[in-house]
Amino acid sequence: MANESTTGTLQHLISPIVQEAMFVASETSIMPGLVKNFTVPANAGKVLQVPLYSTQTIASDAGENSDLSNTAISTGVANIILTEAGIMTTLTDMARNHSVSNVIADLGKLFGEAIAKRHDQALTGLFSTFTASIGAQPDEIEVKDLFEAYATLKSAAVPGPYYGVFHPKAIYNVKKQLTNTFVNPNPANVVNQAMSEGYIGRIAGIDIFETSNVVEDSATLSVNAVFSRDALGLAVAEGLKIETQRDASLRADEVVASTRYGVSVLHNSYGVKIATDNQI
């Protein structure tokens, strides 16, 4: 019986930790679903090269029996470099066996949130590289800024759909404007949603999302963005990996969660950065 393994050992609990972590990550992460995702082939190295085609000019008219002139098609490349990120905690035997809370679920939630935040912040940190810009710090975002962002992308023939990702404190002023300083002025759908749910929905053809994972320049400033799905790229070689290492003298296990991923700007003209005040 001394060598018997039971479901009480930590190795048998890794699967529930992973399941909980993946669930939390998918629930709290916004950005991966709004950008271009790439798979990483096995043994392909740590740099994923994505070919980029430039926008072509309009096709020209041609008379009958006339040759068309040749148009050179050139490509660029975006390099998505894989990197690793992780989080580790030490789980003592005492905590695992005698805690009043569900330690396995707690670890899964902790790791899921950490991985989701890492992926989101890596992507929102690229907003500042977009070519077009609206507003200036420390201005507040207004509804007209969203219409201007849409017009900027549409006039440049940037393919949709368009997404707007904002820090909650940055988008606060837009909600205030829509609801007439939080007094419901009319039965418009967007206004009702902002009043009852705090969710804005779609404005000027832009799907609006808010997340605290928008990278802040400081405690009072942040760079938000409106962009096309093809503006940014995300490659995930390993979404979440969990391993353990026994520390017998400590009567504990080190539990390590890691991810291997890479992000890159694909088209910096496919997004509009909105640098704003980040205070309520």
C-alpha positions in Angstrom: 0.0 0.0 0.0 3.0 2.3 0.4 3.4 2.8 -3.3 -0.3 3.2 -4.0 -1.4 6.4 -5.9 -4.7 7.9 -5.1 -6.8 10.7 -6.5 -5.6 12.8 -3.6 -2.2 13.2 -5.1 -1.5 16.5 -6.8 -0.7 15.0 -10.2 -4.3 13.7 -10.4 -5.6 17.2 -9.7 -3.7 18.9 -12.6 -6.5 18.2 -15.1 -9.2 20.0 -13.0 -6.7 23.0 -12.5 -6.2 23.2 -16.3 -9.9 23.0 -17.1 -10.7 25.8 -14.6 -7.8 27.9 -15.8 -8.8 27.5 -19.5 -12.4 28.4 -18.7 -11.4 31.5 -16.8 -9.0 32.6 -19.5 -11.6 32.3 -22.2 -14.1 34.2 -20.1 -11.9 37.1 -19.1 -9.7 37.5 -22.2 -11.1 39.9 -24.9 -8.3 40.6 -27.4 -7.6 37.2 -28.9 -11.1 37.0 -30.3 -10.7 40.5 -32.0 -7.4 39.9 -33.8 -5.9 37.6 -36.5 -4.9 34.3 -34.9 -2.2 32.0 -36.3 -1.2 28.5 -35.5 2.4 27.6 -34.9 3.6 24.5 -36.8 5.7 22.0 -34.9 9.4 22.4 -35.2 9.0 25.6 -37.1 11.3 27.7 -35.0 10.4 30.6 -32.7 9.7 33.2 -35.4 6.5 33.0 -37.4 6.7 34.9 -40.6 3.4 36.3 -41.9 3.4 37.6 -45.5 1.7 41.0 -46.0 0.3 42.2 -49.3 0.0 45.9 -50.0 -3.3 47.5 -51.0 -3.6 47.6 -54.8 -4.7 50.6 -56.8 -8.0 50.6 -58.7 -8.3 48.5 -61.8 -8.0 50.5 -65.0 -10.2 50.4 -68.0 -8.9 48.8 -71.2 -10.0 49.1 -74.7 -10.9 46.2 -76.9 -7.8 44.3 -78.1 -5.6 46.4 -75.8 -3.1 44.8 -73.5 -3.3 45.6 -69.8 -0.2 47.1 -68.2 1.6 44.9 -65.7 1.2 45.6 -62.0 3.9 44.4 -59.7 2.6 42.7 -56.6 5.0 43.0 -53.6 4.8 41.5 -50.2 6.1 42.5 -46.8 6.5 40.4 -43.8 5.6 40.6 -40.1 7.7 38.5 -37.7 5.8 37.2 -34.7 8.5 36.2 -32.2 7.4 33.6 -29.6 8.1 34.3 -26.0 7.3 32.6 -22.7 5.4 33.9 -19.7 4.3 32.2 -16.6 3.2 32.2 -13.0 4.2 30.0 -10.1 2.8 29.4 -6.6 3.8 27.0 -3.8 1.0 24.8 -2.6 1.7 23.3 0.8 0.4 20.0 1.9 -1.4 21.7 4.8 -3.2 24.1 2.4 -4.1 21.4 -0.1 -5.4 18.9 2.5 -7.0 21.1 5.1 -8.1 24.4 3.4 -11.8 25.2 3.7 -11.8 26.5 0.2 -11.5 24.6 -3.1 -7.8 25.0 -3.6 -7.9 23.4 -7.0 -10.5 25.8 -8.3 -8.7 28.7 -6.7 -5.4 27.8 -8.5 -7.2 27.4 -11.8 -8.9 30.8 -11.5 -5.6 32.4 -10.5 -3.7 30.9 -13.4 -6.4 31.5 -15.9 -6.6 35.2 -15.0 -2.9 35.6 -15.2 -2.5 34.0 -18.6 -5.6 35.9 -20.0 -4.2 39.2 -18.7 -0.7 38.5 -20.2 -2.2 37.9 -23.7 -4.5 40.9 -23.6 -1.9 43.3 -22.3 0.6 42.2 -24.9 -1.9 43.1 -27.6 -3.3 46.3 -26.2 0.3 47.4 -25.7 0.6 47.6 -29.5 -2.1 50.2 -29.8 0.4 53.0 -29.6 2.1 51.8 -32.8 -1.0 52.6 -35.0 -0.3 55.3 -37.5 -3.6 57.3 -37.2 -4.3 59.2 -34.0 -7.4 60.9 -32.5 -7.5 63.1 -29.4 -4.7 64.1 -27.2 -3.9 63.4 -23.6 -5.4 64.4 -21.2 -8.6 64.8 -23.3 -11.7 62.7 -22.6 -13.2 60.4 -25.3 -16.4 61.8 -26.9 -18.9 60.1 -29.1 -17.7 62.1 -32.1 -14.3 60.5 -31.7 -15.8 57.1 -32.5 -17.4 58.5 -35.6 -14.1 60.1 -36.6 -12.2 56.8 -36.1 -14.7 54.9 -38.2 -14.5 57.5 -41.0 -10.7 57.4 -40.8 -10.6 53.6 -41.3 -13.4 53.5 -43.8 -12.0 56.2 -46.1 -8.7 54.3 -46.1 -10.6 51.1 -47.3 -9.6 49.2 -44.2 -11.5 45.9 -44.1 -14.1 45.5 -41.3 -15.4 44.6 -38.9 -14.1 47.4 -36.6 -13.5 47.0 -32.9 -13.0 49.6 -30.2 -11.2 48.5 -27.0 -11.1 51.0 -24.2 -10.1 51.1 -20.5 -13.3 51.4 -18.4 -12.2 54.8 -17.0 -11.5 56.1 -20.5 -14.9 55.1 -22.0 -16.8 56.4 -19.0 -17.3 59.8 -20.5 -19.0 58.3 -23.6 -21.5 56.4 -21.4 -22.1 59.7 -19.6 -22.8 61.5 -22.9 -25.1 58.7 -24.2 -27.2 58.7 -21.1 -27.3 62.5 -20.7 -25.3 62.3 -17.5 -27.0 59.1 -16.5 -30.6 60.4 -17.0 -32.4 58.3 -19.6 -33.4 60.9 -22.2 -35.1 58.7 -24.8 -35.8 55.0 -25.5 -32.9 54.5 -27.9 -31.5 51.0 -27.7 -27.9 52.1 -27.2 -28.9 54.5 -24.4 -31.0 51.8 -22.7 -28.1 49.3 -22.8 -25.6 51.9 -21.4 -28.1 52.7 -18.6 -29.1 49.3 -17.6 -26.1 47.1 -18.3 -23.1 49.4 -18.6 -22.5 47.9 -22.0 -22.5 50.3 -24.9 -22.7 47.9 -27.8 -22.2 49.2 -31.4 -21.7 52.9 -32.1 -20.9 54.2 -35.6 -20.3 50.7 -36.9 -17.8 49.9 -34.1 -18.3 47.1 -31.6 -17.2 48.6 -28.3 -15.4 46.6 -25.6 -14.0 47.7 -22.3 -11.3 46.0 -20.3 -8.9 46.9 -17.5 -6.3 45.0 -19.5 -5.7 48.1 -21.7 -2.2 49.2 -20.9 -2.0 52.4 -19.0 0.8 55.0 -19.7 0.3 56.2 -16.1 -2.3 56.3 -13.4 -4.1 59.1 -15.4 -3.4 58.3 -19.1 -4.1 55.4 -21.4 -3.9 54.5 -25.1 -7.1 53.0 -26.5 -7.9 52.0 -30.1 -10.4 51.3 -32.8 -9.0 48.8 -35.3 -9.7 46.1 -37.9 -9.2 42.4 -37.1 -6.3 42.3 -39.5 -4.4 45.1 -37.7 -2.8 42.8 -35.1 -1.7 39.2 -35.0 -1.5 36.6 -32.2 0.3 33.3 -32.4 -0.1 30.8 -29.5 2.1 27.8 -29.5 0.9 26.7 -26.1 -2.1 28.4 -24.5 -1.6 27.0 -21.0 0.7 24.4 -19.6 0.8 23.4 -15.9 3.5 21.4 -14.2 4.5 20.5 -10.7 7.7 20.0 -8.8 7.9 18.5 -5.4 9.8 20.2 -2.5 9.8 17.5 0.1 11.7 19.4 2.7 9.0 22.2 2.5 6.2 19.6 2.4 4.8 21.4 -0.6 4.5 21.4 -4.4 5.6 24.2 -6.8 2.8 24.6 -9.3 3.9 26.4 -12.5 1.6 27.7 -15.2 3.2 28.9 -18.5 2.2 30.0 -21.9 4.2 30.3 -25.2 2.9 33.0 -27.5 3.8 36.0 -29.7 2.2 39.2 -30.9 2.9 41.6 -33.7 1.4 44.6 -35.6 0.4 43.4 -39.1 -0.9 46.7 -40.6 -0.3 49.8 -38.5 -2.6 51.7 -40.8 -5.5 49.4 -39.9 -6.0 51.0 -36.5 -6.6 54.4 -34.9 -5.1 55.1 -31.5 -7.1 57.2 -29.1 -4.9 58.6 -26.3 -7.0 59.9 -23.5 -7.6 60.9 -20.0 -8.0 57.8 -17.8 -9.8 59.3 -14.8 -13.4 59.3 -13.8 
